[in-house]
Every structure is written in structure tokens, then in C-alpha cells.
Amino acid sequence: MDPYKYRPSSAYNSPFFTNNSGTPVYNDNSSLTVGSRGPVLLEDYHLIEKLAHFERERIPERVVHARGASAKGFFEVTHDISHLTCADFLRAPGVQTPLIARFSTVIHERGSPETIRDPRGFAVKFYTREGNFDFVGNNFPVFFIRDAMKFADVIHAFKPNPKTHIQENWRILDFCSHHPESLHAFTFFYDDVGVPTDYRHIEGSSVNTYTLINKAGKAHYVKFHWKPTCGVKCLLEEEAIKVGGTNHSHATQDLYDSIAAGNYPEWKLYIQTIDPDHEDRFDFDPLDSTKTWPEDILPLQPVGRLVLNRNIDNFFAENEMLAFSPGTVVPGISYSDDKMLQGRVFAYGDTQRHRLGPNYLLLPVNAPKCAHHNNHYDGFMNFMHRDEEVDYFPSRYDPVRHAEKYPILPTVCSGRRERCIFDKGSDFKQPGERYRSWAPDRQERFVSRWVNALSDPRVTHEIRSIWISWWTQADKSLGQRLANRLNVRPSI
Ligand code: HEM
């Protein structure tokens, strides 16, 4: 071992105790005191280091998605989509890529129960030969808002009241009563899928629209969808109370135990694509994250499968310090002008520089597994071994060169600077269709959850009327049912 390239690892564990500088510790039980009863000496370096380190054991939790579980595995291409993308890891059926996945709830804290009604995060870091590709999606295929400008607001409204620290329906319904586009996400939130059985039985969706680019430079809008091979399962209210009351980490435990028992969770990956030249053919905007793409006109195309076959070794290193970003893409996959996605491309790296520090991408779980090189690496906690004398580019002393050019988005951008809302498509059509696709008992549970939410004593008559009028526009009978149960006259 070259001592100067040494990186701390449990592989180098000493058989006896040392302090963090490697000095032997002959007593880890008793502080160094004057006489047998104290006082304690400040020169007890080991004690001070032990206390000081403990006091710093926590890092800021994720501002959203703080509660989560992760596991490792691989992705295997099963269908050729090389006509759509030049992404190396999707180059041919049979190609496998190692990965780590993290599932999460969105709103509550790191230690909160996993039975709460909330979207579930579905994030996958693919360690490809051309760098990492982070898929950062949710189990619901749509989001409550469609402009990054409103993200902090919608999250604040769903998070606990800043005064009481309790999640309160009146705050959610108040904020969203300004956003009819949220209606569609509520057909998932207050549906049975709002409380999944565990992480193995959830779907995943990119929600946002990305772009696939092929070797010739042709781009297609794309949405990604994960379907669990064991099916989608949910907990109804009584079951959720029972499960959550018995074990507040039941989903983390289920994931861990399933993998440990060799019952490996698996998902199939599908895509839907739209040729950007045809984007005006639809009655919705393909860049609107509150709309789904109807599968009858834009069918799901199979791509591959994801298998989780290895548990993590350490929760802190491989869950807390795991850092995803929708900005982390590989050649052949790019962003779209989706206004939510554009905000996200910035926000994740930004939060991780705060949460983990500027060198968060050097942490083993986040670092690419392929060769990588650039000159931005100093700053807090740079532990990468470097011995070059040239840390600028270009240089006649350093043979490093630009990577080979790969196709980038061919789109031409033009237009006036504007701040505006989407002007295409109805916010009521898709929610109404989804409600009508359900069996009567599922509709009834949805109505009951809405009646319960709208019965919050702090929901005003005005807010209640807005929601009833919106649901009436989505589906007349649904609006009528809510109005009857709440004793309100539906008015559009
Ligand atoms: C403008 C909109 C959004 C912003 C600004 C935003 C911001 C964030 C931030 C700051 C985090 C914490 C990251 C960390 O500390 O590691 C996060 C986590 C996450 N977000 Fe978003 N988010 C947005 C929309 C969305 C949407 C639409 C989805 C689903 C498609 C999503 C899925 C996730 C997931 C799954 C995580 C957890 C990743 C993990 O497991 O570490 N977010 N988001």
C-alpha cells in the first residue's frame, strides 16, 4: 500500500482500538481523571475527539425525501432502443449496469413512519461507463405543480405548520386551491396508491419529460416508467394504522429482509416517446408535469429490467450521503424545456453542496465508477489523490483532451422573455378520466378521503366551494357526491 494514497476504509481495520489519527487507545472505557473520581483532564485527547465527533454525527437531512431506504443491484437492457438514444448503457440487449436505488417518502422527517399518505420517491443511480445517470422520479406519474417557482410553496404547504409542526389539510387545500393543475396529482394522493404497502410494490415515473438523442442527433421527448414485477399494492386506512403502529420502519425492513432472503425486487423499465416535431398534435402540453401521456396513443415501450440483489453495507455512507440529481445525465439522454425539470437540474447539486459539501461527488457512493478528470476538486473534504502539476486547461504539458463530441439537443431556442403559465390543455380532463376508470369501491374511498380533508374546520366555505367546483368540472357525479356529503351547493 502506498501510504500517501491511502484512503480510510474498513478494509484496513486495526485489530485494536486507535483514535482517528491511528494512535493506539489502551482504554476506551474511562476518561483520564485526576485521581479516581475526577475532575476530567482536558488533555484527554481521545475523550474530546470521541465527544466532538459524536456531536457532529448528523448532517442536514434532505429538505424533502428525508425518509428513505436504499439497495444495490443492476439494470439489464432487454429491448434495443439504440435507434432512439446513443446512451452507452442502453446500447444493446444484455448489457448490464450496476446501480444503487433509493426509495423515500417526501414530506416528513428522517425518522417518520413509512405508512403516511405521501408520494414515494423512486431514485436510481446508474454507474455507467460514460458517467453516472441519475433517474430521480416518484411513484405518481404527475406532480402537483408545473413550474419550479412554486416548488418551495407546495412543499411548505404539505410540510407541518411552522407554528404547530403538524401537517394540516387546510394549508394544503388553501395553497392548491390556487392551482387547478394540482387536481390530477390529487387523484393519486387521495387514491389507494397514496399509501403503498412498501417500497417493492410501487411504480416509478420520471414525471418530467426528458429527451433521448440518437447517434444521428435526432431527439425524442421521453417519459420513463418503472413497473414492479410483483405488482402495485397499497395499504387501506385500517391496515396502515396497524402496520405503522407496529413498526414505523416497515418498508425499509421489507426491502432489507426481501433482499437478504434472496427474494430480489424487480422492476421493468418502459418508455413513452413523442417526436418533438409532433408536439402540437396533443390536447396537452408534453412538457407539463401535471399531465400523463395517454398509453392508448403513446404506448409503453419495454426497455429493460432493474433487479435489487444486494443490501447496503452502511446506512450513512450509502443512504444519507447518497446524492441524486436530475442534472446528472449521460450522452444520449438530456433535459427538455419542462419548467419543473429546468429548476430541478439546478436545485439538487445546489442542495448537496450544502448538505454534503462541494466534493459530494467524491464520496464513494456518488463517485463515477469510470475514469474521470477535470480541474474542479479543491475545497472542503477533497480526499482525491492528485499529483499533477497542471490544474488548468488547455496546456501543452498535459495530454488530457476534450472528450469526443456526442450529439446534443438540436432544438433552436427563441422567444421573448416571459413569466407565464401553460396555456394548453384542460386541468380537469385527465383527473375526471382517472376517477371514472375506478371501480365503485375505489371511487367511494377517494370521496371519503376528500370529505375528510374538506371537513377540516379551518377550510373556509370559499376553499370548499372551489374544490367542489373543480371536481365537478372533472366529473359531474364526483362533484355532486362531494357537495351532498359536505352540504355545499356545487357552483362552477
Ligand atoms: C422544481 C421542482 C423540484 C425541486 C426544486 C426539488 C428539489 C429537491 C431537493 C432539494 C431534494 C433533496 C435532495 C438531497 O438532499 O439529496 C429532492 C429530493 C428528491 N426529489 Fe425533488 N424536487 C423537485 C421536484 C421533484 C419531482 C417532480 C420529483 C419526481 C419526479 C422529485 C423527486 C425527488 C426524489 C425521488 C428525491 C429523493 C432523492 C433521494 O432519494 O435522495 N422531485 N428534491
Residues whose N, C-alpha, C, O or C-beta is under 5 A from the ligand:
A	BS01	HEM	R62 V63 V64 H65 R102 S104 G121 F122 A123 V136 G137 N138 F143 A148 F151 S205 S206 V207 N208 L322 A323 F324 M340 G343 R344 A347 T351 R355
